[in-house]
Amino acid sequence: MDTSTATSLWDELTGLQPDPDLWVVLGTMAAALAVVVPHTLWRLSRNAITIAHEGGHGLVALLTGRQLTGIRLHSDTSGLTVSRGKPHGIGMILTAAAGYTAPPLLGLGGAALLAAGRITLLLWAATALLVAMLVMIRNAYGALTVLVTGGTFVVVSWLAGPQVQAAFAYAAVWFLLLGGVRPAFELQAKRARGGAGDSDADQLSRLTHVPAGLWLFLFHAVSVCSLIGGGRWLLQV
């Protein structure tokens, strides 16, 4: 790659893109709601939230010095991230807490980039994270899911026009913000029925001796606050 090409790519990556019209922002929010609220569509779209959930576990495991062994994604939208290291301590606690908080926090970060006009940077950063995650996937369904998701980002980033890129970026961020709220309520419902005894909240309770209900409250607080803050950025209010 010559210097001029590298410079052009860098300018494209770091350059500012114009904000879309308000109707695009509202339309993408409605589209995200349409795949999050109905149960039938949620069973499919939740796979993307699981990618972010397990990716959050994996990323924080690496950042805290743990050895990431692998990530598995299942067709029932569950997942499993395995890492090696001390079975206790701050690294394990942060790794366990990263799952339910990752999707809304990623949405919040994405909203900040979009509010700053960094649409291209958002798309490329998401693609890079998906490629990095693909390396750690250890089952066929998980690899297919990440490939399809990452491939969609690549196609939009390289082939779509600015308006399509903007709409796709806003839809993806709205989906993370809105879809990041529902899993904590689903976990709360399962625990109320006596299920999910080995959930992230219960693992955190055993690690910290803090009631699982308080960790569940943290998941709710992070997701709702991220939705409020990210929504304000996207709507610019």
CORKA-V568257 format. One record per pair of residues at least 12 apart in sequence whose C-alpha atoms are under 8 Angstrom apart, sorted by the first residue. I is the first residue (numbers start at 1). J is the second residue. Records with the same first field share a line. If there is no record, write none. Layout:
I=J ; J
This chain:
12=120
13=120 ; 121 ; 124
14=118 ; 120 ; 121
15=118 ; 120
16=116 ; 117 ; 118 ; 119
17=117 ; 118 ; 119 ; 120
18=117
19=114 ; 115 ; 117 ; 166
20=163 ; 166 ; 167
22=235
24=167
25=167 ; 170 ; 234 ; 235
28=167 ; 168 ; 170 ; 171 ; 174
29=170 ; 171 ; 174 ; 175
31=171
32=171 ; 172 ; 174 ; 175 ; 178
33=175 ; 178
36=175 ; 178 ; 179
43=76 ; 77
44=77
46=77 ; 179
47=75 ; 77 ; 145
48=149
49=103 ; 176 ; 179 ; 180
50=73 ; 77 ; 78 ; 79
51=73 ; 146
52=99 ; 102 ; 103 ; 106
53=98 ; 99 ; 100 ; 101 ; 102 ; 103
54=71 ; 79 ; 80 ; 81 ; 99
55=99 ; 102 ; 133
56=95 ; 98 ; 99 ; 101 ; 102 ; 103
57=81 ; 95 ; 96 ; 97 ; 98 ; 99
58=71 ; 81 ; 82 ; 83 ; 95
60=94 ; 95 ; 98
61=83 ; 91 ; 92 ; 94 ; 95
64=91 ; 94 ; 95
65=91
66=83 ; 84 ; 85 ; 91
67=83 ; 84 ; 85
68=81 ; 82 ; 83 ; 84 ; 136
69=81 ; 82 ; 83 ; 84 ; 136
70=82 ; 83 ; 136 ; 137 ; 138
71=136 ; 137 ; 138 ; 139
72=137 ; 138 ; 139 ; 142
73=137 ; 139 ; 141 ; 142
74=141 ; 142
75=141
88=207
89=207
93=204 ; 207 ; 208
96=200 ; 203 ; 204
97=200 ; 201 ; 204
99=200
100=180 ; 183 ; 184 ; 219
101=180 ; 219 ; 222 ; 223
103=176 ; 177 ; 179 ; 180
104=176 ; 177 ; 178 ; 179 ; 180 ; 181 ; 222 ; 223 ; 226 ; 227
105=177 ; 222 ; 223 ; 226
106=176
107=173 ; 174 ; 175 ; 176 ; 177 ; 226 ; 227 ; 230
108=173 ; 177 ; 226 ; 227 ; 229 ; 230
109=230
110=122 ; 173
111=173 ; 230 ; 231 ; 233 ; 234
112=230 ; 233
114=169 ; 170 ; 234
115=233 ; 234 ; 236
119=165 ; 166 ; 169
120=157 ; 165
122=169
123=153 ; 157 ; 169
124=153 ; 154 ; 157
126=153
127=150 ; 153 ; 154
130=146 ; 149 ; 150
131=150
133=146
134=146 ; 147
156=168
170=234
174=231
177=223 ; 226 ; 227 ; 230 ; 231
178=227
180=223
181=220 ; 223 ; 224 ; 227
184=216 ; 219 ; 220
185=220
187=199
188=216
201=213 ; 215 ; 216
